[in-house]
Amino acid sequence: MIHLLDIGIIEVAPLLLAAVRSRVSVAMLSDAIANSPVWDRVRERGIEPGERKVVIYWGESDDEVTVDIGVEVTEPFRGDDDLQCVQAPGGRAVTATHTGSAHLLPSVHERIRAWSAEGERPLSGVNWEVSVEGSEDASCNQTQVFYLLQEPKAKLPARKKWPRFNERAARSF
């Protein structure tokens, strides 16, 4: 269970990724992530991967979601149909860190969405997970979940109302 104190708002920098984009049914999401060809594609291309795995969720419907399943990289590269160089979003985001098995991640997402709704903090519809697997023991795995916040619309300063030209002209004579 994620407690209220585990959730916060931070400014995040964009992450550079080697990723495979897919449209996946929500029911098959775990399998798609676990069986993603991203590691094979990265090795085939000779790209130096980082240690962090990243999954970006680009909006969601009841049935399907578009995801970028990837690994952090240090340098941009030229993408192709199989492997793209993409950037995880940057900006103000709600975040929580989960340590343990990945099958508990849906409850982390639910808690963040509830926390956001309780505090009237609108989400942009884009979220992502950054995972570091420490060992064979799933209880040691750590995943940080991010939800990009919807930035409030900028308010324009109130315009000073000027008298109409004819009124100004009449007063000056």
C-alpha positions, 0 to 999 in steps of 0.5 A: 500500500502506498501512503500519502507521505510517499507521494509528492510533486517534483520537477523531472528532467526528460529521459532519453530512451531506446524504445519500442512503441506498441498499442497494447490491450490493457489486459495484456500490458504486463506480458507486453512489457515482460516480453518486449523486444527492446533489449534484443533491438538495443543489442543488435544496434550496438547501443549502450543501454543504461540500467533503468527500464522505462515504460511510457503510457501515452494516454489510455482508454478502457481497452488499449494504451499506447506504450513506449517500452524502453531502456535509458540511453546516454546518447541520441541515435537514429531510429528505425521501424523497430527501435526509436529514440524517444524522450520521456517527458519532463516537467512537474510530475506527481511521483511515488516509489514502489519497492517490490513485485511489479504485480503491485504497480496497478495499486500504486497507479490507483493511489496516485490518481486518487491522491491527484483527484483528492487534491484537485491536481489535474493530470495530463494523461501521460505517465511513466515508470522507471525501474531498476531491478536489483537482483533475482529477488523481486522484493528488491526491485524498485519502480518510480511512477510518474504522472505529468501534471496538467499545467494551469492555463496562464492568466493574462494580466487585466487590460487597462481600459482606455477611453475611446479615441473620440472621448480622449480627443474631445477632452484635449481641446 
